Amino acid sequence: MTYSRAGTQLIIIDHTDVPAALRGRKVGERLVRQAVEDARREGVFIIPLCPFAKAQIERHPEWQDVLRK
């Protein structure tokens, strides 16, 4: 996963990539989940520009508290 920080309160997820050998094992979902947990712990918000990260967060309403409104 690549991301950038936009100030002290915002993380922008740019890209999520999983090696072909690991696809289908929910590794990408775990990466996004960890980003959500990290954002909560650090008190920051996420803008998911990555289509995969955006879709994962949309599928998990319980993760949406970290989205920038």
C-alpha positions as a printed Julia matrix, in Angstrom:
69×3 Matrix{Float64}:
   0.0     0.0    0.0
   1.26    3.43  -0.82
  -0.05    6.49   0.95
   0.95   10.03   1.69
   0.34   12.32   4.6
  -1.42   15.58   3.93
  -0.66   17.44   7.11
  -0.99   15.97  10.57
  -4.64   14.93  10.33
  -4.94   13.25   6.92
  -3.69   10.14   5.11
  -4.3     9.65   1.4
  -4.21    6.01   0.26
  -2.92    6.08  -3.31
  -2.49    2.43  -4.25
  -2.9    -1.07  -2.85
  -1.07   -3.95  -4.49
  -0.8    -7.61  -3.55
   1.65  -10.0   -5.24
  -0.07  -12.5   -7.53
   0.97  -15.4   -5.29
  -1.0   -13.88  -2.4
  -4.16  -12.87  -4.27
  -7.4   -14.35  -3.03
  -6.14  -14.56   0.56
  -7.65  -11.26   1.71
  -4.19   -9.7    2.08
  -5.4    -6.47   0.46
  -8.36   -6.3    2.82
  -6.03   -6.78   5.78
  -3.82   -3.94   4.54
  -6.8    -1.61   4.38
  -8.05   -2.78   7.8
  -4.64   -2.03   9.28
  -4.67    1.44   7.73
  -8.09    2.06   9.32
  -6.87    0.83  12.71
  -3.73    2.96  12.45
  -5.8     6.02  11.51
  -8.05    5.51  14.53
  -5.09    5.09  16.86
  -3.36    8.19  15.5
  -6.56   10.27  15.34
  -6.3    10.96  11.61
  -8.67   10.67   8.66
  -8.31    8.77   5.39
  -9.04    9.77   1.82
  -9.02    6.53  -0.21
  -8.04    7.51  -3.76
  -7.14    3.87  -4.44
 -10.24    2.19  -5.92
  -9.58   -1.02  -3.98
  -9.22    0.75  -0.62
 -12.3     2.85  -1.38
 -14.35   -0.27  -2.2
 -13.18   -2.06   0.95
 -14.1     0.87   3.17
 -17.5     1.14   1.46
 -18.11   -2.58   2.14
 -17.33   -2.16   5.83
 -19.57    0.5    7.4
 -17.75    0.01  10.7
 -14.58    1.4    9.05
 -16.19    4.56   7.7
 -15.6     6.6   10.84
 -12.08    7.34   9.57
 -13.23    8.82   6.25
 -12.77   12.52   5.84
 -16.23   14.07   5.65
